[in-house]
């Protein structure tokens, strides 16, 4: 063991590679259960140890907006997945620890192929990304050989490999509008974001895959209408993946809610809107982890979830114990086949080239 660094290794680590196990007095408390990694609480001792281990591992810690508050607060950067991946690509650290779900860590690896990318629990998946496979997309493309494939960033690397242009929820409309109006578009995988794109572009040649995020889909119009009645005058921040997005626009059209109060926004867009808002109350239709960042951005505003039970179990698999384990063990490392990564990176670069890089999902 190298006593100067605390590493259980006799050779110096190569940049961008795992560096072996690190010693930590908290490591013995970590327990693996059927629900994930437990046994370690987010105490001050834990926070100090996370920072120490991150420095030893030369790691930058990224946390998605839907993570639990303790993980958001310890991270070097918090945001949506694409923005975080782009930050990581420019970071000086050789290791990226992505506190999010698996496709997000894949995207970080795609944009930083020479860096080590770790996800604290590789079982943290995504119901939306899982709603279409590369095989299903290949078959869909074969049925529409002249179509342009537009994939939301919330997809696997294998799907991005077969994609012409990626998009985010904030730039999906711009991406589709950049495509020749005569060309058919295959939009995937989120049906609610796809419906939003069709509505905004008024193109009937946008074919939409019937996928969904099970958390966002469960935030429905009845819940939104009920909360809007309970809180008249409140602004509505609605993520376009939500099942209630159409209902929000309907409420505005019918005059039940002032049209200026309804904002269809990405997670990054919600933070920007909160900082610029003069509202006293805001109803938020997205995963409940977002509330933490909104309250930090604008503590004077009363942010309320439309559905307080809209919590993603996969996001919440990134526990304090899981993050500690990732830094101690150098686990779980995310790999993307180089050819797949190169093709997928091209679909992201083509998105950026249209002039609106997007703020993420």
C-alpha positions in Angstrom: 0.0 0.0 0.0 1.2 3.5 -0.8 0.9 5.3 2.6 1.2 8.7 0.9 -1.9 8.3 -1.1 -3.9 5.6 0.7 -4.1 3.4 -2.5 -3.9 -0.3 -2.4 -1.6 -0.4 -5.3 2.2 -0.3 -5.9 2.1 1.4 -9.3 1.0 4.9 -10.2 -2.4 5.0 -11.9 -2.6 5.9 -15.6 -4.8 8.9 -16.4 -8.4 7.9 -17.2 -8.2 4.5 -15.7 -9.4 2.9 -12.4 -6.8 3.1 -9.7 -7.7 0.2 -7.4 -9.4 0.2 -4.0 -9.0 3.1 -1.6 -9.1 2.7 2.2 -12.0 4.3 4.1 -13.0 3.8 7.7 -16.7 3.9 6.5 -16.3 1.2 3.9 -17.1 -1.7 6.3 -20.6 -0.3 7.0 -21.7 -0.6 3.3 -24.4 -3.2 2.9 -25.8 -4.6 -0.4 -29.5 -5.4 -0.1 -32.2 -6.2 -2.7 -33.0 -2.5 -2.7 -29.5 -1.2 -3.2 -26.6 -0.1 -1.1 -27.3 0.9 2.5 -25.6 1.2 5.8 -24.0 4.7 5.5 -25.9 7.9 6.3 -25.1 11.3 4.8 -23.4 12.7 7.9 -20.6 15.3 8.0 -18.2 12.5 8.4 -19.5 10.9 5.2 -19.3 14.2 3.3 -15.7 14.8 4.4 -14.8 11.2 3.3 -16.5 11.6 -0.1 -14.5 14.8 -0.8 -11.3 13.1 0.4 -11.8 10.0 -1.8 -12.9 12.1 -4.8 -9.6 14.0 -4.6 -7.6 10.7 -4.3 -9.4 9.2 -7.2 -9.1 12.4 -9.3 -12.9 12.4 -9.7 -15.5 14.9 -10.5 -18.9 14.1 -9.0 -22.0 14.9 -11.1 -25.5 14.7 -9.8 -28.7 14.8 -11.8 -31.5 17.1 -10.6 -33.6 14.1 -9.6 -31.1 12.7 -7.1 -31.8 12.9 -3.3 -30.8 16.2 -1.8 -27.7 14.7 0.0 -26.2 13.6 -3.3 -27.0 16.9 -5.0 -25.4 18.8 -2.2 -22.1 16.8 -2.2 -21.7 16.9 -6.0 -19.3 19.2 -7.8 -22.0 19.9 -10.4 -25.8 19.4 -10.5 -27.9 19.6 -13.5 -29.5 17.7 -16.3 -27.7 14.8 -18.0 -26.4 16.3 -21.2 -25.2 19.5 -19.5 -23.4 17.4 -16.9 -21.8 15.2 -19.6 -20.6 18.3 -21.4 -19.2 19.7 -18.2 -17.4 16.5 -17.5 -15.9 16.4 -20.9 -14.2 19.7 -20.1 -13.2 18.9 -16.6 -9.6 18.3 -15.6 -10.3 15.2 -13.6 -9.6 11.8 -15.2 -12.6 10.1 -13.5 -16.3 10.9 -13.8 -18.7 9.7 -11.1 -22.2 10.1 -12.5 -25.0 10.1 -9.9 -27.9 9.4 -12.2 -29.2 6.5 -14.3 -27.2 4.3 -16.6 -27.9 6.0 -20.0 -26.6 9.2 -18.5 -23.3 7.6 -17.5 -23.1 6.2 -21.0 -23.6 9.7 -22.5 -20.7 10.9 -20.3 -18.5 8.1 -21.6 -19.5 8.9 -25.2 -18.4 12.5 -24.8 -15.3 11.6 -22.7 -14.0 8.3 -24.2 -10.6 8.6 -22.6 -11.9 9.1 -19.1 -13.0 6.5 -16.5 -16.8 6.8 -15.9 -18.4 5.3 -12.8 -22.0 5.0 -11.8 -22.6 4.3 -8.1 -25.1 1.5 -8.9 -25.1 -0.1 -12.3 -28.6 -1.4 -11.7 -30.0 2.2 -11.9 -31.8 1.9 -15.2 -34.5 4.1 -16.9 -38.0 3.0 -17.9 -37.9 5.6 -20.8 -34.6 4.5 -22.2 -35.7 0.9 -21.9 -38.9 1.6 -23.9 -37.0 1.2 -27.2 -34.1 -1.1 -28.1 -31.6 -0.8 -30.9 -33.3 -3.9 -32.5 -36.7 -2.2 -32.4 -35.3 1.0 -33.8 -33.5 -0.8 -36.7 -36.8 -2.5 -37.6 -38.7 0.8 -37.5 -36.0 2.4 -39.7 -36.4 -0.4 -42.2 -40.1 0.4 -42.5 -39.2 4.1 -43.2 -35.9 4.1 -45.0 -35.9 7.8 -46.0 -36.9 9.1 -42.6 -34.6 11.1 -40.3 -34.2 9.5 -36.8 -34.4 12.0 -34.0 -33.7 10.5 -30.6 -34.1 12.1 -27.2 -30.9 12.0 -25.1 -32.7 9.7 -22.7 -31.8 6.7 -24.8 -29.0 4.0 -24.7 -25.8 4.3 -26.5 -26.9 1.6 -28.9 -30.0 3.6 -29.9 -27.9 6.8 -30.3 -25.6 4.8 -32.6 -28.6 4.4 -35.0 -29.7 8.0 -34.6 -29.3 10.8 -37.1 -29.7 13.7 -34.6 -30.2 13.7 -30.9 -32.3 16.2 -29.1 -33.2 17.4 -25.6 -36.6 18.5 -24.3 -35.6 22.1 -24.6 -34.3 21.9 -28.3 -36.5 19.1 -29.7 -38.7 21.5 -31.6 -35.6 23.3 -33.0 -34.1 20.0 -34.1 -37.2 18.9 -35.9 -37.7 22.3 -37.5 -34.1 22.1 -38.9 -35.0 19.0 -40.9 -36.4 19.4 -44.5 -40.2 19.6 -44.1 -40.6 17.0 -46.8 -38.6 14.4 -44.9 -40.4 12.0 -42.6 -39.2 12.1 -39.0 -39.0 9.2 -36.6 -39.1 10.7 -33.1 -38.3 8.5 -30.1 -38.8 7.3 -27.5 -41.1 9.6 -25.5 -44.6 9.9 -26.7 -45.4 13.0 -24.7 -42.4 15.0 -25.8 -43.2 13.7 -29.3 -46.7 15.1 -29.1 -45.3 18.4 -27.9 -43.0 18.5 -30.9 -45.9 17.7 -33.3 -48.0 20.4 -31.7 -45.3 23.1 -31.9 -44.0 22.2 -35.4 -47.5 21.4 -36.9 -45.9 18.6 -38.9 -48.0 15.6 -39.5 -45.0 13.6 -40.9 -43.4 13.3 -37.4 -44.0 9.7 -36.4 -43.7 9.2 -32.6 -42.6 6.0 -30.7 -45.0 5.0 -27.9 -42.5 5.1 -25.1 -42.7 6.9 -21.8 -41.1 7.5 -18.4 -43.3 5.8 -16.0 -42.8 8.5 -13.4 -43.7 11.4 -15.7 -46.5 9.5 -17.3 -48.2 9.1 -13.9 -48.4 12.9 -13.4 -51.7 13.3 -15.0 -54.2 16.0 -16.0 -56.6 15.4 -13.1 -53.8 16.0 -10.6 -52.7 19.1 -12.4 -56.3 20.5 -12.6 -56.9 19.8 -8.9 -53.7 21.5 -7.8 -54.3 24.5 -10.1 -57.8 24.9 -8.4 -56.2 24.7 -5.0 -53.5 27.3 -5.8 -55.1 29.9 -8.1 -52.5 32.2 -9.6 -49.6 29.8 -9.2 -47.3 29.3 -12.1 -47.1 25.9 -13.7 -43.7 24.3 -14.6 -44.5 21.3 -16.6 -41.9 18.9 -18.1 -42.9 17.8 -21.6 -42.4 14.1 -20.6 -45.4 14.5 -18.3 -48.8 13.0 -19.1 -50.3 16.3 -18.0 -48.5 18.6 -20.5 -51.5 18.6 -22.9 -53.8 19.3 -19.9 -51.7 22.3 -18.9 -52.1 23.9 -22.3 -55.8 23.1 -22.3 -56.2 24.9 -19.0 -54.4 27.9 -20.5 -56.6 27.9 -23.6 -59.8 27.6 -21.6 -58.7 30.5 -19.3 -58.7 28.3 -16.2 -55.0 29.3 -15.7 -53.5 32.5 -17.2 -51.6 31.5 -20.3 -48.4 33.3 -19.1 -48.4 31.1 -16.0 -48.0 27.8 -18.0 -44.4 27.0 -18.9 -43.4 23.7 -20.6 -39.8 23.4 -19.6 -36.8 21.1 -19.4 -35.2 20.5 -16.0 -32.6 23.1 -16.8 -35.2 25.4 -18.1 -37.1 25.2 -14.8 -34.0 26.4 -12.8 -33.6 29.3 -15.2 -37.2 30.2 -15.0 -37.2 30.1 -11.2 -34.3 32.5 -11.0 -36.1 35.0 -13.2 -39.6 34.5 -11.8 -41.6 36.9 -9.8 -44.1 34.3 -8.8 -44.9 33.5 -5.1 -46.1 30.0 -5.8 -45.1 27.4 -8.5 -46.6 24.0 -9.1 -44.0 21.7 -10.5 -44.9 18.7 -12.7 -41.8 16.5 -12.9 -39.8 14.1 -10.6 -39.9 15.4 -7.1 -36.1 15.6 -6.8 -36.3 18.7 -8.9 -37.9 20.7 -6.0 -34.6 20.7 -4.1 -32.7 22.6 -6.9 -35.6 25.0 -7.5 -35.8 25.9 -3.8 -32.0 26.6 -3.8 -32.4 28.7 -7.0 -35.3 30.8 -5.7 -35.8 30.3 -1.9 -38.4 33.0 -1.8 -40.8 31.0 -4.0 -43.1 28.3 -2.6 -42.5 25.3 -5.0 -45.0 22.5 -4.7 -45.0 19.1 -6.6 -48.1 18.4 -8.6 -47.7 14.8 -7.6 -45.7 14.3 -4.4 -45.3 10.6 -5.1 -43.6 11.2 -8.5 -40.3 9.7 -7.3 -38.0 7.7 -9.6 -36.9 4.5 -7.8 -33.9 4.2 -10.2 -32.6 7.7 -9.4 -33.0 7.0 -5.7 -30.7 3.9 -6.0 -27.8 6.3 -5.8 -27.6 6.4 -2.0 -24.8 7.8 0.2 -23.6 4.2 0.6 -23.5 3.7 -3.1 -21.5 6.8 -3.8 -19.0 5.9 -1.1 -18.7 2.4 -2.6 -18.1 3.8 -6.1 -15.2 6.0 -4.8 -13.7 3.3 -2.6 -13.9 0.4 -5.1 -13.8 2.3 -8.4 -17.2 0.8 -9.2 -19.3 0.4 -11.3 -17.3 1.3 -14.4 -19.3 2.1 -17.5 -18.0 0.9 -20.9 -19.2 1.8 -24.4 -17.9 0.1 -27.5 -15.7 2.6 -29.3 -17.5 2.3 -32.6 -20.8 2.7 -30.9 -19.5 5.7 -29.0 -18.2 7.4 -32.2 -21.5 7.0 -34.0 -23.5 8.1 -31.0 -21.2 11.1 -30.5 -21.9 12.1 -34.1 -25.6 12.3 -33.4 -25.0 14.6 -30.4 -22.6 16.8 -32.4 -25.1 17.2 -35.2 -27.6 18.4 -32.6 -25.2 21.0 -31.4 -24.4 22.1 -34.9 -28.0 23.3 -35.5 -27.3 26.2 -33.1 -29.2 25.2 -29.9 -27.2 22.7 -27.8 -30.2 22.3 -25.5 -30.2 22.3 -21.7 -30.8 18.6 -21.4 -33.8 16.4 -20.5 
